[in-house]
Amino acid sequence: MRNKMIMLISMQFLMTLVGCNNIDKKETREVSSTFSLPVTLGDGTEGEYLLIGEEGKVGFLVGSGKKDEAVEEKIIANKANKYMWHFWGDKDSISGDFKVVGIDKEGKEHPVLVSGDDTVWQYSNTSISPNNFADSHIPSNMVFPISGLWKLEIYFNEKFFGEIVINVEDS
């Protein structure tokens, strides 16, 4: 009887250990916050650009409009669109080869930057060029093959710079 009891306790302990190793490791994602940058619109009125990302570090343009009336545009799956990236930081951290890796809701990596003919690419030797109060900026086209929450990992010279989480919607 004692041996059966020890065996039962041992089996329960092992099952607990095995169960702990099989915990679903899906990450919880929250959409990054938006922030605005002041701009003077073409007609001379005060306006603002809306960016998604981390204020003071990295963001890309997702909307614009008159001051306090800017509207965020939806990011649509399978629709290539142009986005202006903005970066803040020292020269060494925000110049060089620029790359964005998109990670879909299932954890699969996708190259999301595209050139005009929808071929995947990365920027080489990006130089510092201030714009809209940012220390540097880069235009890009991006496309996301499926809807859902996407994590965008940003790299300069293969060194991780930051990440942004976005919601990509169906058309």
DSSP file with accessible surface (Angstrom, degrees, kcal/mol):
  #  RESIDUE AA STRUCTURE BP1 BP2  ACC     N-H-->O    O-->H-N    N-H-->O    O-->H-N    TCO  KAPPA ALPHA  PHI   PSI    X-CA   Y-CA   Z-CA
    1    1 A M     >        0   0  186      0, 0.0     4,-2.0     0, 0.0     5,-0.1   0.000 360.0 360.0 360.0 -43.7    0.0    0.0    0.0
    2    2 A R  H  >  +     0   0  194      1,-0.2     4,-2.5     2,-0.2     5,-0.2   0.895 360.0  51.6 -62.1 -41.4    2.8    2.4    0.9
    3    3 A N  H  > S+     0   0  130      1,-0.2     4,-2.4     2,-0.2    -1,-0.2   0.886 109.2  50.3 -63.6 -38.5    4.6    1.7   -2.4
    4    4 A K  H  > S+     0   0  158      2,-0.2     4,-2.6     1,-0.2    -1,-0.2   0.898 110.5  50.2 -65.5 -40.0    1.4    2.5   -4.3
    5    5 A M  H  X S+     0   0  109     -4,-2.0     4,-2.6     2,-0.2     5,-0.2   0.925 111.9  46.4 -64.2 -45.9    1.0    5.7   -2.4
    6    6 A I  H  X S+     0   0   80     -4,-2.5     4,-2.7     2,-0.2    -2,-0.2   0.922 113.5  50.0 -62.7 -41.5    4.6    6.8   -3.2
    7    7 A M  H  X S+     0   0  124     -4,-2.4     4,-2.5     2,-0.2    -2,-0.2   0.928 110.9  48.8 -64.3 -42.7    4.1    5.8   -6.8
    8    8 A L  H  X S+     0   0   92     -4,-2.6     4,-2.4     2,-0.2    -2,-0.2   0.934 113.0  46.6 -63.7 -45.2    0.8    7.8   -7.1
    9    9 A I  H  X S+     0   0   98     -4,-2.6     4,-2.5     1,-0.2    -2,-0.2   0.924 112.4  51.2 -63.8 -40.9    2.4   10.9   -5.5
   10   10 A S  H  X S+     0   0   58     -4,-2.7     4,-2.5    -5,-0.2    -2,-0.2   0.911 110.3  48.9 -62.7 -42.1    5.4   10.6   -7.7
   11   11 A M  H  X S+     0   0  102     -4,-2.5     4,-2.6     2,-0.2    -1,-0.2   0.918 111.1  49.6 -65.8 -41.7    3.2   10.4  -10.8
   12   12 A Q  H  X S+     0   0  114     -4,-2.4     4,-2.2     2,-0.2    -2,-0.2   0.912 111.1  50.1 -63.5 -40.4    1.2   13.4   -9.8
   13   13 A F  H  X S+     0   0  129     -4,-2.5     4,-2.3     2,-0.2    -2,-0.2   0.939 112.2  46.8 -62.3 -46.3    4.4   15.3   -9.2
   14   14 A L  H  X S+     0   0  102     -4,-2.5     4,-2.8     1,-0.2     5,-0.2   0.902 110.8  52.0 -63.8 -40.3    5.8   14.4  -12.6
   15   15 A M  H  X S+     0   0  130     -4,-2.6     4,-2.8     1,-0.2    -1,-0.2   0.899 109.1  51.0 -64.1 -37.5    2.5   15.3  -14.3
   16   16 A T  H  X S+     0   0   89     -4,-2.2     4,-2.2     2,-0.2    -2,-0.2   0.933 111.4  47.5 -64.3 -44.0    2.6   18.7  -12.6
   17   17 A L  H  X S+     0   0   83     -4,-2.3     4,-1.4     2,-0.2    -2,-0.2   0.936 114.0  46.3 -62.3 -46.5    6.1   19.2  -13.9
   18   18 A V  H  X S+     0   0   84     -4,-2.8     4,-0.8     1,-0.2     3,-0.3   0.936 111.6  52.6 -63.0 -42.9    5.3   18.2  -17.4
   19   19 A G  H >< S+     0   0   42     -4,-2.8     3,-0.8    -5,-0.2    -1,-0.2   0.895 105.6  54.3 -60.4 -39.2    2.1   20.3  -17.3
   20   20 A C  H >< S+     0   0   72     -4,-2.2     3,-1.0     1,-0.2    -1,-0.2   0.850 105.7  53.2 -65.0 -32.6    4.2   23.4  -16.3
   21   21 A N  H 3< S+     0   0  126     -4,-1.4    -1,-0.2    -3,-0.3    -2,-0.2   0.664 105.2  55.6 -76.4 -15.6    6.5   22.9  -19.3
   22   22 A N  T << S+     0   0  123     -3,-0.8    -1,-0.2    -4,-0.8    -2,-0.2   0.169  73.6 138.6-103.5  18.3    3.5   22.9  -21.7
   23   23 A I    <   -     0   0  108     -3,-1.0     2,-0.3     1,-0.1    -3,-0.1  -0.398  66.6-104.1 -63.0 134.9    2.0   26.2  -20.6
   24   24 A D        -     0   0  122      1,-0.1    -1,-0.1    -2,-0.1    -2,-0.1  -0.469  32.1-163.4 -62.6 120.8    0.8   28.2  -23.6
   25   25 A K        +     0   0  183     -2,-0.3    -1,-0.1    -3,-0.1     2,-0.1   0.092  34.5 143.6 -98.9  22.9    3.5   30.8  -24.1
   26   26 A K        -     0   0  127      1,-0.1     2,-0.1    80,-0.0    80,-0.0  -0.437  49.2-126.4 -62.3 133.6    1.4   33.1  -26.4
   27   27 A E        -     0   0   99     -2,-0.1     2,-0.5     1,-0.1    -1,-0.1  -0.464  12.0-122.5 -81.7 152.7    2.3   36.7  -25.6
   28   28 A T        -     0   0  132     -2,-0.1     2,-0.4     2,-0.0    -1,-0.1  -0.845  31.0-162.0 -93.1 127.6   -0.4   39.2  -24.7
   29   29 A R        -     0   0   34     -2,-0.5     2,-0.4    76,-0.0   120,-0.0  -0.921  11.3-169.4-115.1 139.9   -0.2   42.2  -27.1
   30   30 A E        -     0   0  162     -2,-0.4   135,-0.2     3,-0.0     3,-0.1  -0.984  35.9-104.4-122.5 136.8   -1.7   45.6  -26.6
   31   31 A V        -     0   0   71     -2,-0.4   135,-0.2     1,-0.1   120,-0.1  -0.316  43.0-109.8 -58.8 134.0   -1.9   48.1  -29.4
   32   32 A S        -     0   0   26    133,-2.7    22,-0.1     1,-0.1    -1,-0.1  -0.257  38.3-101.2 -61.3 156.2    0.8   50.8  -29.0
   33   33 A S        -     0   0   81     20,-0.4    20,-2.3    19,-0.1     2,-0.3  -0.332  29.3-127.8 -77.7 160.4   -0.4   54.3  -28.1
   34   34 A T  E     -A   52   0A  62     18,-0.2     2,-0.3    -2,-0.1    18,-0.2  -0.754  25.1-178.2-103.9 155.5   -0.8   57.1  -30.6
   35   35 A F  E     -A   51   0A  14     16,-2.4    16,-3.1    -2,-0.3     2,-0.3  -0.947  17.4-125.1-146.2 163.6    0.7   60.6  -30.2
   36   36 A S  E     -A   50   0A  49     -2,-0.3    14,-0.2    14,-0.2    28,-0.0  -0.837   8.0-158.2-119.0 154.4    0.7   63.8  -32.2
   37   37 A L  E     -A   49   0A  14     12,-2.1    12,-2.6    -2,-0.3     2,-0.1  -0.992  30.1-115.9-123.7 134.9    3.2   66.1  -33.7
   38   38 A P  E     +A   48   0A  78      0, 0.0     2,-0.3     0, 0.0    10,-0.3  -0.396  39.9 171.1 -71.1 147.3    2.2   69.7  -34.5
   39   39 A V  E     -A   47   0A  25      8,-2.1     8,-3.4    -2,-0.1     2,-0.6  -0.986  35.4-123.0-151.3 151.0    2.3   70.8  -38.2
   40   40 A T  E     -A   46   0A 106     -2,-0.3     6,-0.2     6,-0.2     5,-0.1  -0.908  36.0-136.6 -96.3 120.2    1.3   73.7  -40.3
   41   41 A L    >   -     0   0   44      4,-2.8     3,-2.6    -2,-0.6     6,-0.0  -0.234  27.8 -96.2 -73.4 166.4   -1.1   72.5  -43.0
   42   42 A G  T 3  S+     0   0   94      1,-0.3    -1,-0.1     2,-0.1    -2,-0.0   0.781 125.0  53.7 -55.4 -29.7   -0.9   73.7  -46.6
   43   43 A D  T 3  S-     0   0  113      2,-0.1    -1,-0.3     1,-0.0     3,-0.1   0.364 121.7-105.6 -89.1   6.6   -3.6   76.4  -46.0
   44   44 A G  S <  S+     0   0   53     -3,-2.6    -2,-0.1     1,-0.3     2,-0.1   0.402  78.0 130.3  90.4  -6.1   -1.6   77.8  -43.1
   45   45 A T        -     0   0   51      1,-0.1    -4,-2.8    -5,-0.1    -1,-0.3  -0.443  66.9 -96.5 -79.9 159.1   -3.8   76.5  -40.3
   46   46 A E  E     +A   40   0A 133     -6,-0.2    21,-2.0    -2,-0.1     2,-0.2  -0.570  55.8 159.1 -74.3 135.8   -2.5   74.6  -37.3
   47   47 A G  E     -AB  39  66A   3     -8,-3.4    -8,-2.1    19,-0.3     2,-0.3  -0.724  25.9-135.6-140.0-171.1   -2.7   70.8  -37.7
   48   48 A E  E     -AB  38  65A  23     17,-2.6    17,-1.5   -10,-0.3     2,-0.4  -0.994   7.6-136.2-153.1 151.0   -1.2   67.7  -36.3
   49   49 A Y  E     -AB  37  64A  61    -12,-2.6   -12,-2.1    -2,-0.3     2,-0.5  -0.897  21.3-141.5-101.7 139.2    0.1   64.4  -37.5
   50   50 A L  E     -AB  36  63A  24     13,-3.1    12,-3.1    -2,-0.4    13,-1.2  -0.894  22.0-176.5-100.6 130.1   -0.9   61.2  -35.6
   51   51 A L  E     -AB  35  61A   0    -16,-3.1   -16,-2.4    -2,-0.5     2,-0.4  -0.919  18.2-142.5-122.3 151.9    1.8   58.6  -35.1
   52   52 A I  E     +AB  34  60A   3      8,-2.1     8,-1.7    -2,-0.3     2,-0.3  -0.931  62.1  55.0-110.6 137.0    1.6   55.1  -33.5
   53   53 A G  E    S- B   0  59A   4    -20,-2.3     2,-0.6    -2,-0.4   -20,-0.4  -1.000  97.2 -27.7 150.0-143.0    4.6   54.0  -31.5
   54   54 A E  E >>  - B   0  58A 100      4,-2.9     3,-2.4    -2,-0.3     4,-2.0  -0.942  63.2-124.0-118.0 109.1    6.6   55.2  -28.5
   55   55 A E  T 34 S+     0   0  134     -2,-0.6     4,-0.0     1,-0.3   -21,-0.0  -0.208  95.9  18.4 -55.7 133.3    6.6   58.9  -28.1
   56   56 A G  T 34 S+     0   0   50      1,-0.1    -1,-0.3    33,-0.0     3,-0.1   0.428 130.8  47.1  85.4  -1.1   10.2   60.3  -28.1
   57   57 A K  T <4 S-     0   0   68     -3,-2.4    31,-2.4     1,-0.2     2,-0.3   0.575 114.5 -15.4-131.7 -61.5   11.6   57.2  -29.6
   58   58 A V  E  <  +BC  54  87A   0     -4,-2.0    -4,-2.9    29,-0.2     2,-0.3  -0.994  58.3 143.9-155.6 143.2    9.8   55.7  -32.7
   59   59 A G  E     -BC  53  86A   0     27,-1.9    27,-3.3    -2,-0.3     2,-0.4  -0.960  28.6-137.6-168.4 159.8    6.5   56.1  -34.5
   60   60 A F  E     -BC  52  85A   0     -8,-1.7    -8,-2.1    -2,-0.3    25,-0.2  -0.977  35.8 -96.0-130.2 150.4    5.0   56.1  -37.9
   61   61 A L  E     +B   51   0A  44     23,-2.3   -10,-0.3    -2,-0.4    23,-0.2  -0.389  44.6 160.0 -66.6 126.7    2.3   58.3  -39.4
   62   62 A V  E     -     0   0A   7    -12,-3.1    11,-3.8     1,-0.3     2,-0.3   0.305  64.0  -5.3-126.7   4.1   -1.2   56.9  -39.2
   63   63 A G  E     -BD  50  72A   3    -13,-1.2   -13,-3.1     9,-0.3    -1,-0.3  -0.968  51.9-167.3 178.5 168.4   -3.3   60.1  -39.6
   64   64 A S  E     +BD  49  71A  56      7,-0.8     7,-1.4    -2,-0.3     2,-0.3  -0.970  20.2 128.0-160.1 171.2   -3.5   63.8  -39.8
   65   65 A G  E     -B   48   0A  18    -17,-1.5   -17,-2.6    -2,-0.3     5,-0.3  -0.960  58.9 -31.8 161.9-173.5   -5.8   66.7  -39.7
   66   66 A K  E >> S-B   47   0A 105     -2,-0.3     3,-2.9     3,-0.3     4,-0.5  -0.291  86.9 -69.9 -65.3 155.8   -6.6   70.1  -38.1
   67   67 A K  T 34 S+     0   0  103    -21,-2.0    -1,-0.2     1,-0.3   -21,-0.1  -0.216 122.8   2.8 -51.8 130.9   -5.4   70.6  -34.6
   68   68 A D  T 34 S+     0   0  130     -3,-0.1    -1,-0.3     1,-0.1    -2,-0.1   0.548 123.8  75.3  65.5  10.5   -7.5   68.4  -32.2
   69   69 A E  T <4  +     0   0  133     -3,-2.9    -3,-0.3     2,-0.0    -2,-0.2   0.245  59.3 135.4-129.0   9.4   -9.4   67.0  -35.2
   70   70 A A     <  -     0   0   20     -4,-0.5     2,-0.4    -5,-0.3    -5,-0.2  -0.324  42.6-146.9 -63.9 143.0   -6.8   64.6  -36.7
   71   71 A V  E     -D   64   0A 100     -7,-1.4    -7,-0.8   -21,-0.0     2,-0.4  -0.943   8.2-130.2-117.6 132.4   -8.2   61.2  -37.7
   72   72 A E  E     -D   63   0A  94     -2,-0.4     2,-0.3    -9,-0.2    -9,-0.3  -0.661  23.3-138.3 -80.6 128.9   -6.4   57.9  -37.4
   73   73 A E        -     0   0  115    -11,-3.8     2,-0.1    -2,-0.4    -1,-0.0  -0.650  20.8-111.8 -86.5 145.9   -6.5   55.8  -40.6
   74   74 A K        -     0   0  135     -2,-0.3     2,-0.6     1,-0.0    94,-0.1  -0.449  19.3-130.4 -73.9 147.5   -7.1   52.1  -40.5
   75   75 A I  E     -h  168   0B  10     92,-0.6    94,-3.2    -2,-0.1     2,-0.4  -0.910  29.7-153.6 -97.7 121.5   -4.3   49.7  -41.5
   76   76 A I  E >   -h  169   0B  32     -2,-0.6     3,-1.3     3,-0.2    68,-0.4  -0.833  14.4-113.7-107.2 134.5   -5.8   47.2  -43.9
   77   77 A A  T 3  S+     0   0   11     92,-3.0    94,-0.2    -2,-0.4    70,-0.1  -0.296  98.0  10.4 -62.1 142.4   -4.7   43.6  -44.5
   78   78 A N  T 3  S+     0   0  121     66,-3.4     2,-0.5     1,-0.1    -1,-0.2   0.659 100.7 113.1  62.8  19.8   -3.3   42.9  -48.0
   79   79 A K    <   -     0   0  119     -3,-1.3    -3,-0.2    65,-0.3    65,-0.2  -0.940  61.6-141.7-123.4 109.2   -3.2   46.6  -48.9
   80   80 A A        +     0   0   43     -2,-0.5     2,-0.3    63,-0.1    63,-0.2  -0.449  29.5 174.5 -66.4 138.5    0.2   48.2  -49.4
   81   81 A N  E     - E   0 142A  50     61,-1.9    61,-2.3    -2,-0.1     2,-0.4  -0.985  32.0-110.7-145.9 154.7    0.4   51.7  -48.1
   82   82 A K  E     - E   0 141A 137     -2,-0.3     2,-0.4    59,-0.2    59,-0.3  -0.712  33.8-176.6 -89.8 136.7    3.0   54.4  -47.6
   83   83 A Y  E     - E   0 140A  13     57,-3.5    57,-2.2    -2,-0.4     2,-0.6  -0.997  20.4-140.5-133.7 138.7    4.1   55.2  -44.0
   84   84 A M  E     - E   0 139A  44     -2,-0.4   -23,-2.3    55,-0.2     2,-0.3  -0.880  19.9-151.8-101.4 117.1    6.5   57.9  -42.7
   85   85 A W  E     -CE  60 138A   0     53,-3.2    53,-1.7    -2,-0.6     2,-0.4  -0.670   7.6-161.9 -85.3 144.2    8.6   56.6  -39.9
   86   86 A H  E     -CE  59 137A   0    -27,-3.3   -27,-1.9    -2,-0.3     2,-0.4  -0.986   6.9-170.3-127.4 138.6   10.0   59.1  -37.3
   87   87 A F  E     -CE  58 136A   0     49,-2.8    49,-1.8    -2,-0.4    48,-1.2  -0.969  10.3-164.5-132.2 145.1   12.9   58.4  -34.9
   88   88 A W        +     0   0   41    -31,-2.4     2,-0.3    -2,-0.4    46,-0.1  -0.984  45.7  73.3-125.6 136.4   14.4   60.1  -31.9
   89   89 A G  S    S-     0   0   33     -2,-0.4     2,-0.1     5,-0.0    -2,-0.1  -0.906  79.8 -38.3 152.2-176.3   17.8   59.3  -30.5
   90   90 A D    >>  -     0   0  101     -2,-0.3     4,-1.1     1,-0.1     3,-1.0  -0.374  59.1-106.6 -78.1 158.5   21.5   59.7  -31.1
   91   91 A K  G >4 S+     0   0  145      1,-0.3     3,-0.5     2,-0.2     4,-0.2   0.856 116.1  54.5 -53.2 -42.4   23.0   59.4  -34.5
   92   92 A D  G 34 S+     0   0  132      1,-0.2     3,-0.4     2,-0.2    -1,-0.3   0.819 109.4  47.0 -67.1 -28.9   24.5   55.9  -34.0
   93   93 A S  G <4 S+     0   0   36     -3,-1.0    -1,-0.2     1,-0.2    -2,-0.2   0.682 116.9  40.5 -87.8 -16.0   21.2   54.3  -32.9
   94   94 A I  S << S+     0   0    1     -4,-1.1     2,-0.3    -3,-0.5    -1,-0.2   0.011 102.9  69.9-125.5  31.7   19.0   55.7  -35.7
   95   95 A S        +     0   0   21     -3,-0.4     2,-0.3    -4,-0.2    32,-0.2  -0.935  69.1  46.6-140.0 165.2   21.1   55.5  -38.8
   96   96 A G  E    S+I  126   0B   9     30,-2.5    30,-2.3    -2,-0.3     2,-0.3  -0.724 101.0   3.7 104.7-156.3   22.4   52.7  -41.0
   97   97 A D  E     -     0   0B  46     -2,-0.3    60,-2.8    28,-0.2     2,-0.4  -0.529  69.2-154.6 -71.4 125.0   20.5   49.7  -42.4
   98   98 A F  E     +IJ 123 156B   0     25,-1.8    25,-1.4    -2,-0.3     2,-0.3  -0.859  19.1 168.8-105.9 131.1   16.8   49.9  -41.4
   99   99 A K  E     - J   0 155B  51     56,-2.4    56,-2.8    -2,-0.4     2,-0.4  -0.999  18.6-162.2-143.2 143.7   14.7   46.8  -41.2
  100  100 A V  E     - J   0 154B   4     -2,-0.3    12,-0.9    54,-0.2     2,-0.5  -0.997   5.7-163.3-126.0 127.4   11.2   46.0  -39.8
  101  101 A V  E     -KJ 111 153B  18     52,-2.5    52,-2.9    -2,-0.4     2,-0.4  -0.954  11.1-151.1-108.9 123.8   10.1   42.4  -39.0
  102  102 A G  E     -KJ 110 152B   0      8,-3.0     8,-3.2    -2,-0.5     2,-0.5  -0.808   6.1-163.2 -95.0 134.7    6.4   41.9  -38.6
  103  103 A I  E     -KJ 109 151B  12     48,-2.6    48,-2.3    -2,-0.4     6,-0.2  -0.971  15.0-145.4-119.4 115.6    5.2   39.2  -36.3
  104  104 A D    >   -     0   0    8      4,-2.5     3,-2.2    -2,-0.5    46,-0.1  -0.066  34.9 -87.5 -75.3-179.6    1.5   38.2  -36.9
  105  105 A K  T 3  S+     0   0   98      1,-0.3    -1,-0.1    42,-0.3    45,-0.1   0.702 128.1  54.0 -64.9 -18.6   -1.0   37.1  -34.2
  106  106 A E  T 3  S-     0   0  124      2,-0.1    -1,-0.3   -80,-0.0    -2,-0.0   0.422 120.5-106.4 -92.6  -3.1    0.2   33.5  -34.6
  107  107 A G  S <  S+     0   0   46     -3,-2.2     2,-0.3     1,-0.3    -2,-0.1   0.513  72.2 142.4  91.2   7.5    3.8   34.4  -34.0
  108  108 A K        -     0   0  131      1,-0.0    -4,-2.5    -5,-0.0    -1,-0.3  -0.649  47.7-128.4 -85.2 134.1    5.0   33.9  -37.6
  109  109 A E  E     +K  103   0B 125     -2,-0.3    -6,-0.2    -6,-0.2    -1,-0.0  -0.604  28.2 179.5 -83.5 141.8    7.6   36.4  -38.8
  110  110 A H  E     -K  102   0B  30     -8,-3.2    -8,-3.0    -2,-0.3     2,-0.5  -0.999  32.7-124.8-137.7 137.5    7.0   38.3  -42.1
  111  111 A P  E     +K  101   0B  81      0, 0.0   -10,-0.2     0, 0.0    32,-0.1  -0.730  33.6 178.7 -75.2 123.5    9.1   40.9  -43.9
  112  112 A V        +     0   0    0    -12,-0.9    31,-1.7    -2,-0.5     2,-0.3   0.599  45.3  95.0-109.3 -14.5    6.6   43.8  -44.1
  113  113 A L  E     -F  142   0A   3    -13,-0.5     8,-1.2     8,-0.2     2,-0.3  -0.638  55.1-177.7 -77.3 134.8    8.6   46.5  -45.9
  114  114 A V  E     -FG 141 120A   4     27,-2.6    27,-0.7    -2,-0.3     6,-0.2  -0.954  21.2-134.1-132.5 153.0    8.0   46.5  -49.6
  115  115 A S    >   -     0   0   31      4,-2.6     3,-2.3    -2,-0.3     4,-0.1  -0.359  51.3 -77.6 -91.7-176.4    9.3   48.5  -52.6
  116  116 A G  T 3  S+     0   0   73      1,-0.3    -1,-0.0     2,-0.1    -2,-0.0   0.788 132.1  49.5 -56.1 -31.0    7.1   49.9  -55.3
  117  117 A D  T 3  S-     0   0  112      2,-0.1    -1,-0.3     3,-0.0     3,-0.1   0.162 120.8-104.9 -97.2  23.1    6.7   46.5  -57.1
  118  118 A D  S <  S+     0   0  107     -3,-2.3     2,-0.4     1,-0.2    -2,-0.1   0.708  74.1 142.4  63.5  23.3    5.8   44.7  -53.8
  119  119 A T        -     0   0   69     -4,-0.1    -4,-2.6     1,-0.0    -1,-0.2  -0.759  56.4-110.4 -91.1 143.1    9.1   43.1  -53.4
  120  120 A V  B     +G  114   0A  82     -2,-0.4     2,-0.3    -6,-0.2    -6,-0.2  -0.445  52.0 149.5 -72.7 144.1   10.4   42.8  -49.9
  121  121 A W        -     0   0   85     -8,-1.2     2,-0.3    -2,-0.1    -8,-0.2  -0.944  34.9-135.1-158.0 176.0   13.4   45.0  -49.0
  122  122 A Q        -     0   0   63     -2,-0.3     2,-0.3   -23,-0.1   -23,-0.2  -0.972  32.3-104.8-138.7 154.4   15.2   46.9  -46.4
  123  123 A Y  E     -I   98   0B  39    -25,-1.4   -25,-1.8    -2,-0.3     2,-0.4  -0.610  32.8-148.8 -77.6 137.0   16.8   50.3  -46.4
  124  124 A S  E     -     0   0B  84     -2,-0.3   -27,-0.2   -27,-0.2   -28,-0.1  -0.893  68.5  -4.9-108.7 139.2   20.6   50.5  -46.6
  125  125 A N  E    S-     0   0B 131     -2,-0.4   -28,-0.2     1,-0.2    -1,-0.2   0.885  75.9-165.6  51.3  51.3   22.7   53.2  -45.1
  126  126 A T  E     -I   96   0B  20    -30,-2.3   -30,-2.5    -3,-0.2     2,-0.2  -0.480   8.6-147.7 -64.7 131.4   19.9   55.4  -43.9
  127  127 A S        -     0   0   83     -2,-0.2     2,-0.3   -32,-0.2    10,-0.3  -0.640  24.2 -90.5-101.9 163.1   21.3   58.8  -43.0
  128  128 A I        +     0   0   61     -2,-0.2     8,-0.2     8,-0.1   -33,-0.1  -0.554  50.4 163.5 -72.6 125.9   20.1   61.2  -40.4
  129  129 A S        -     0   0   50     -2,-0.3     8,-0.5     6,-0.1     5,-0.1  -0.811  29.4-138.7-147.1  99.8   17.5   63.6  -41.8
  130  130 A P        +     0   0   96      0, 0.0     2,-0.3     0, 0.0     5,-0.2  -0.228  29.2 166.6 -60.6 150.1   15.3   65.6  -39.3
  131  131 A N  B >   -M  134   0C  50      3,-1.4     3,-2.4     5,-0.2     5,-0.2  -0.902  58.0  -2.5-164.7 135.1   11.6   66.0  -40.0
  132  132 A N  T 3  S-     0   0   39      1,-0.3     3,-0.1    -2,-0.3   -83,-0.1   0.872 129.3 -51.6  50.0  45.2    8.5   67.1  -38.0
  133  133 A F  T 3  S+     0   0  149      1,-0.3    -1,-0.3   -96,-0.1     2,-0.2   0.470 113.1 121.7  72.6   2.0   10.6   67.6  -34.8
  134  134 A A  B <   -M  131   0C   3     -3,-2.4    -3,-1.4     1,-0.1    -1,-0.3  -0.655  69.6-128.9 -91.1 155.4   12.0   64.0  -35.0
  135  135 A D  S    S-     0   0   70    -48,-1.2     2,-0.3    -2,-0.2   -47,-0.2   0.773  89.1  -0.4 -73.5 -25.7   15.8   63.5  -35.2
  136  136 A S  E     -E   87   0A   0    -49,-1.8   -49,-2.8    -8,-0.2     2,-0.3  -0.985  63.9-164.7-156.6 161.1   15.4   61.3  -38.3
  137  137 A H  E     -E   86   0A  40     -8,-0.5   -51,-0.2    -2,-0.3   -10,-0.1  -0.984   3.2-167.9-149.3 156.8   12.7   59.9  -40.6
  138  138 A I  E     -E   85   0A   4    -53,-1.7   -53,-3.2    -2,-0.3     2,-0.2  -0.959  16.4-140.3-146.1 127.5   12.3   57.3  -43.3
  139  139 A P  E     +E   84   0A  48      0, 0.0     2,-0.3     0, 0.0   -55,-0.2  -0.605  32.4 166.8 -82.0 148.8    9.4   56.8  -45.8
  140  140 A S  E     -E   83   0A   3    -57,-2.2   -57,-3.5    -2,-0.2     2,-0.4  -0.990  34.6-130.5-153.2 161.0    8.4   53.2  -46.4
  141  141 A N  E     -EF  82 114A  52    -27,-0.7   -27,-2.6    -2,-0.3     2,-0.3  -0.937  30.5-175.6-108.0 137.9    5.7   51.0  -48.0
  142  142 A M  E     -EF  81 113A   0    -61,-2.3   -61,-1.9    -2,-0.4     2,-0.3  -0.980  11.0-172.1-133.2 150.9    4.3   48.2  -45.8
  143  143 A V        -     0   0   35    -31,-1.7   -63,-0.1    -2,-0.3   -66,-0.1  -0.995   9.1-156.7-140.9 140.9    1.8   45.4  -46.4
  144  144 A F        -     0   0    1    -68,-0.4   -66,-3.4    -2,-0.3   -65,-0.3  -0.980   8.0-152.9-120.3 119.3    0.4   42.9  -43.9
  145  145 A P  S    S+     0   0   48      0, 0.0     2,-0.3     0, 0.0    -1,-0.1   0.713  76.5  26.0 -69.7 -21.0   -0.9   39.6  -45.3
  146  146 A I  S    S-     0   0   63      2,-0.0   -68,-0.1   -69,-0.0     2,-0.1  -0.954  80.5-110.5-139.1 159.9   -3.5   39.0  -42.6
  147  147 A S        +     0   0   21     -2,-0.3   -42,-0.3   -70,-0.1    22,-0.2  -0.303  66.2  72.4 -80.8 169.7   -5.6   41.0  -40.1
  148  148 A G  E    S- L   0 168B  14     20,-3.2    20,-2.9   -44,-0.1     2,-0.4  -0.687  89.3 -29.3 120.8-173.7   -5.0   40.9  -36.3
  149  149 A L  E     - L   0 167B  52     18,-0.2     2,-0.4    -2,-0.2    18,-0.2  -0.678  59.8-168.2 -81.3 128.7   -2.5   42.3  -33.9
  150  150 A W  E     - L   0 166B   0     16,-2.7    16,-2.6    -2,-0.4     2,-0.5  -0.949  14.7-148.1-118.1 137.5    1.0   42.6  -35.3
  151  151 A K  E     -JL 103 165B  24    -48,-2.3   -48,-2.6    -2,-0.4     2,-0.6  -0.920  13.6-157.0-102.0 126.8    4.2   43.3  -33.5
  152  152 A L  E     -JL 102 164B   0     12,-3.5    12,-1.9    -2,-0.5     2,-0.5  -0.930   2.4-159.0-105.9 115.9    6.7   45.3  -35.5
  153  153 A E  E     -JL 101 163B  27    -52,-2.9   -52,-2.5    -2,-0.6     2,-0.4  -0.858  10.6-152.6 -96.2 126.1   10.3   44.9  -34.5
  154  154 A I  E     -JL 100 162B   0      8,-3.2     7,-3.5    -2,-0.5     8,-1.3  -0.848  14.6-177.1-106.8 133.2   12.5   47.7  -35.7
  155  155 A Y  E     -JL  99 160B  45    -56,-2.8   -56,-2.4    -2,-0.4     2,-0.4  -0.969  18.1-165.4-130.5 143.7   16.2   47.3  -36.3
  156  156 A F  E >  S-JL  98 159B   7      3,-2.2     3,-2.2    -2,-0.4   -58,-0.2  -1.000  88.2 -10.5-121.3 127.4   19.1   49.5  -37.3
  157  157 A N  T 3  S-     0   0   83    -60,-2.8    -1,-0.1    -2,-0.4   -59,-0.1   0.890 128.4 -59.4  51.4  42.7   22.3   47.7  -38.5
  158  158 A E  T 3  S+     0   0  116    -61,-0.4     2,-0.5     1,-0.2    -1,-0.3   0.541 111.8 124.2  65.3   8.4   20.7   44.4  -37.2
  159  159 A K  E <  S- L   0 156B 159     -3,-2.2    -3,-2.2   -66,-0.1    -1,-0.2  -0.870  70.4-112.4-102.0 128.1   20.5   45.9  -33.7
  160  160 A F  E     + L   0 155B 101     -2,-0.5    -5,-0.2    -5,-0.2     3,-0.1  -0.323  38.9 172.0 -59.0 129.5   17.1   45.9  -32.1
  161  161 A F  E     -     0   0B  19     -7,-3.5     2,-0.3     1,-0.4    -6,-0.2   0.751  52.7 -57.7-108.2 -39.8   15.8   49.5  -31.7
  162  162 A G  E     - L   0 154B   4     -8,-1.3    -8,-3.2     2,-0.0    -1,-0.4  -0.983  44.6-113.8 175.5-178.4   12.2   49.1  -30.6
  163  163 A E  E     - L   0 153B  79     -2,-0.3     2,-0.4   -10,-0.2   -10,-0.2  -0.985  11.0-162.8-144.6 154.8    8.8   47.7  -31.3
  164  164 A I  E     - L   0 152B   0    -12,-1.9   -12,-3.5    -2,-0.3     2,-0.5  -0.995  11.8-147.8-134.4 138.1    5.3   48.8  -32.1
  165  165 A V  E     + L   0 151B  11     -2,-0.4  -133,-2.7   -14,-0.2     2,-0.3  -0.939  24.2 178.1-109.5 128.9    2.1   46.8  -31.9
  166  166 A I  E     - L   0 150B   1    -16,-2.6   -16,-2.7    -2,-0.5     2,-0.6  -0.859  29.0-125.0-125.8 160.9   -0.6   47.6  -34.4
  167  167 A N  E     - L   0 149B  69     -2,-0.3   -92,-0.6   -18,-0.2     2,-0.5  -0.943  22.2-161.9-106.6 120.1   -4.1   46.4  -35.3
  168  168 A V  E     -hL  75 148B   1    -20,-2.9   -20,-3.2    -2,-0.6     2,-0.2  -0.903  13.1-158.0-102.8 127.1   -4.5   45.4  -38.9
  169  169 A E  E     -h   76   0B  63    -94,-3.2   -92,-3.0    -2,-0.5     2,-0.1  -0.684  20.3-106.3-105.8 156.6   -8.1   45.1  -40.1
  170  170 A D              0   0  114     -2,-0.2    -1,-0.1   -94,-0.2   -92,-0.1  -0.425 360.0 360.0 -70.3 158.1   -9.9   43.3  -42.9
  171  171 A S              0   0  144    -94,-0.2    -1,-0.2    -2,-0.1   -93,-0.0   0.319 360.0 360.0 -63.7 360.0  -10.9   45.6  -45.7
